[in-house]
Amino acid sequence: MADRPSTQPLPAPLLARLLAADSARPRLTWYDDEPGPTTGERIELSGRVLANWVSKAANLLQDDAAAEPGTTVGIDLPAHWRSVYWALATWSVGATVVLGESATGADVLVTDSPERAAAHGGDTVLVTLAALARSSPRATEAPGAVDEARELSTHGDVFSPMADPERADVALATEAGDTAYGRLVVPVTAWGDAPRVVLRGSVEKVLRGCLSAWAADGSVVITRGESARDAERLASESVTVDARD
């Protein structure tokens, strides 16, 4: 993996580059094979639709939680298409994504757990993973938390940050250490140009894989759980790189 921090774009300009290249092209496809209420979901987001989700979430963070460079945002979600746009939204406001056990201690918490939302002392967003959810069925268990399913759509489709991060600012904080904005987007030369990359693994692995694929003008297929139809699915999605754990 080639590390070229001085020349690679930050996440927000990278997303803008995808829009300029081909806004209608699919950039993120999601398959949920995890046993539970969302089993069988397939979501496909074009660059334009992905950017719309990111803008709404970034506006929520900036307007409701005053998030800016220096703010920490805990992403307490599984590796999921929703964790991707919340991370991109955090980077759009110039804040720091916090993953792992430290996420619940961040200034802002984005979580699918009503219990952890209720216990958090700061600004909190309660996420419902189901694609068609219009409100959280457990919102009353987290008084004071923003019900993402109900409130996100009310925020603007265009985002303008109050301040931009510096390349040396911390973009990602994990138990393994911190990653600066200037070192977050790292292309993988072996993937080639415009790769179609299938990802499965930790939230960090999926986020980094998305950025690497998009840096090469590619797209990603994110999966959760295992399916007997994996081989057929990868063929139908024209996957060129298998980067699953």
C-alpha positions in Angstrom: 0.0 0.0 0.0 1.5 3.3 -1.1 1.3 6.1 1.5 1.3 9.5 -0.2 -0.1 11.8 2.4 1.1 15.0 0.8 -0.7 14.5 -2.5 -3.9 12.7 -1.5 -7.2 14.6 -1.0 -9.0 14.9 2.3 -12.2 13.0 2.5 -14.6 15.9 1.7 -12.8 16.9 -1.5 -12.6 13.3 -2.4 -16.3 13.0 -2.3 -16.6 16.2 -4.3 -14.3 14.6 -6.9 -16.6 11.6 -7.2 -19.5 13.9 -7.9 -17.7 15.8 -10.5 -16.5 12.6 -12.2 -20.0 10.9 -12.5 -22.6 11.7 -9.9 -25.0 9.0 -11.1 -22.5 6.1 -11.0 -23.0 3.6 -8.1 -20.4 4.2 -5.4 -21.6 2.1 -2.5 -23.6 -1.1 -2.5 -24.7 -2.8 0.7 -25.8 -6.3 1.4 -27.0 -7.4 4.9 -26.8 -11.1 5.6 -26.6 -10.8 9.4 -29.5 -12.6 11.1 -32.0 -10.1 12.3 -34.7 -7.6 11.2 -32.6 -6.2 8.3 -31.5 -9.5 6.8 -31.8 -9.4 3.0 -31.4 -5.7 2.6 -29.6 -4.4 -0.5 -28.9 -0.7 -0.8 -27.2 1.0 -3.7 -26.1 4.6 -3.5 -24.8 6.7 -6.4 -22.3 9.4 -5.7 -25.1 12.0 -5.7 -27.2 10.1 -3.2 -24.2 9.3 -1.0 -23.3 12.9 -0.9 -26.9 13.8 0.0 -26.8 11.6 3.1 -23.4 13.0 4.0 -24.6 16.6 3.7 -27.6 16.0 5.8 -25.6 14.3 8.5 -22.9 17.0 8.4 -25.5 19.7 8.8 -27.0 17.9 11.8 -23.5 17.6 13.4 -22.6 21.3 12.7 -26.0 22.8 13.5 -27.2 20.7 16.4 -23.9 19.7 18.0 -21.7 22.6 17.0 -19.2 20.0 15.6 -16.0 21.5 14.1 -12.3 20.8 14.0 -11.3 19.5 17.4 -14.7 17.9 18.1 -14.7 14.2 18.6 -17.5 12.1 17.2 -17.9 8.5 18.4 -19.2 6.2 15.7 -20.7 3.4 17.8 -22.2 1.4 14.9 -21.4 -1.9 13.1 -19.6 -1.9 9.8 -22.6 -0.6 7.8 -23.6 1.8 5.0 -24.8 4.2 7.7 -21.5 4.2 9.6 -19.9 5.2 6.3 -21.9 8.3 5.8 -21.7 9.3 9.4 -17.9 9.0 9.2 -17.8 11.1 6.0 -20.1 13.7 7.7 -17.7 13.9 10.6 -14.8 14.5 8.3 -16.9 17.0 6.3 -17.1 19.2 9.5 -13.4 18.6 10.2 -14.0 16.6 13.4 -12.4 13.4 14.6 -14.0 10.0 14.1 -13.5 7.9 17.3 -14.0 4.1 17.0 -13.9 1.3 19.5 -14.5 1.4 23.2 -13.5 5.1 23.4 -16.4 6.0 21.1 -18.9 6.4 23.9 -16.6 9.0 25.6 -16.5 11.3 22.5 -18.1 14.8 22.5 -20.8 13.6 20.2 -22.0 10.0 20.1 -23.6 8.3 17.0 -25.0 5.0 18.1 -27.7 2.4 17.4 -27.8 1.5 21.2 -30.6 3.3 23.2 -28.8 2.3 26.4 -25.5 3.9 25.4 -27.4 6.9 24.0 -29.1 7.4 27.3 -25.9 7.1 29.2 -24.0 9.6 27.1 -23.7 13.0 28.7 -23.3 15.0 25.5 -24.9 15.4 22.1 -26.2 12.0 20.9 -27.7 10.7 17.7 -29.7 7.4 17.9 -29.5 5.5 14.6 -31.9 2.9 13.3 -30.1 0.6 10.9 -33.2 -0.5 8.9 -33.2 1.2 5.5 -36.8 2.3 5.5 -37.1 3.4 9.1 -39.0 6.6 9.6 -38.5 6.8 13.4 -36.7 4.7 16.1 -39.0 2.3 17.8 -36.9 2.8 20.9 -36.5 6.5 20.9 -38.2 7.0 24.2 -35.5 4.9 25.9 -32.9 7.6 25.0 -34.5 11.0 26.0 -32.6 13.9 24.6 -31.0 11.9 21.8 -31.7 13.0 18.2 -33.8 10.3 16.5 -31.9 10.1 13.2 -34.6 8.3 11.3 -37.1 11.0 12.1 -34.9 14.1 12.1 -32.1 13.6 9.4 -34.4 14.4 6.5 -35.1 17.8 7.8 -31.5 18.9 7.4 -30.1 20.6 4.2 -29.0 18.7 1.1 -26.0 21.1 0.7 -23.3 21.5 3.3 -20.8 24.3 3.9 -18.3 23.8 6.7 -17.7 26.6 9.2 -14.0 25.6 9.2 -11.8 23.1 7.3 -9.4 20.7 9.1 -5.7 21.0 8.7 -3.8 18.0 7.2 -2.2 17.4 10.6 -5.5 17.3 12.5 -6.6 13.9 13.8 -9.2 12.4 11.5 -9.5 9.0 13.0 -8.8 7.8 16.5 -8.7 4.1 17.4 -7.2 1.9 20.0 -4.3 1.3 17.6 -3.5 5.0 17.4 -4.5 8.3 15.6 -4.5 9.0 11.8 -4.1 12.5 10.6 -6.3 13.9 7.8 -3.4 14.0 5.4 -2.7 10.3 5.9 -6.3 9.0 5.8 -6.8 8.6 2.1 -4.3 5.9 0.9 -4.7 4.4 -2.5 -3.9 0.7 -3.0 -1.9 0.5 -6.2 -2.6 -3.2 -6.7 -6.4 -2.5 -7.0 -5.9 -0.7 -10.3 -8.1 2.1 -11.7 -11.8 2.3 -11.0 -11.8 -0.9 -8.9 -15.1 -2.6 -7.7 -14.1 -3.7 -4.2 -16.0 -6.0 -1.9 -15.4 -5.2 1.8 -16.3 -7.0 5.0 -14.7 -6.6 8.4 -14.4 -4.0 11.1 -15.7 -0.4 10.8 -12.2 0.9 10.4 -11.3 -1.6 7.7 -14.5 -0.8 5.8 -14.0 3.0 6.1 -10.4 2.8 4.9 -11.4 0.5 2.1 -14.0 2.9 0.9 -11.6 5.8 0.8 -8.9 3.7 -1.0 -11.4 2.6 -3.6 -12.8 6.0 -4.2 -9.3 7.5 -4.4 -8.9 5.4 -7.5 -12.4 6.4 -8.9 -13.8 3.1 -7.8 -16.8 1.8 -5.9 -17.4 -0.6 -3.0 -19.7 -3.5 -2.1 -20.0 -3.8 1.6 -21.4 -7.0 3.1 -22.4 -8.0 6.6 -22.6 -11.7 7.6 -22.2 -14.6 5.2 -24.3 -15.8 2.3 -24.4 -19.1 0.4 -24.8 -16.9 -2.7 -21.5 -15.0 -2.2 -19.9 -16.2 -5.4 -22.9 -15.5 -7.5 -23.3 -12.0 -5.9 -19.7 -11.0 -6.5 -20.1 -12.0 -10.2 -23.3 -10.1 -10.6 -21.8 -7.0 -9.0 -18.7 -7.2 -11.3 -16.4 -7.2 -8.3 -12.7 -6.9 -9.2 -11.1 -6.9 -5.8 -12.0 -9.1 -2.8 -10.9 -7.3 0.4 -13.1 -9.1 2.9 -11.7 -10.4 6.2 
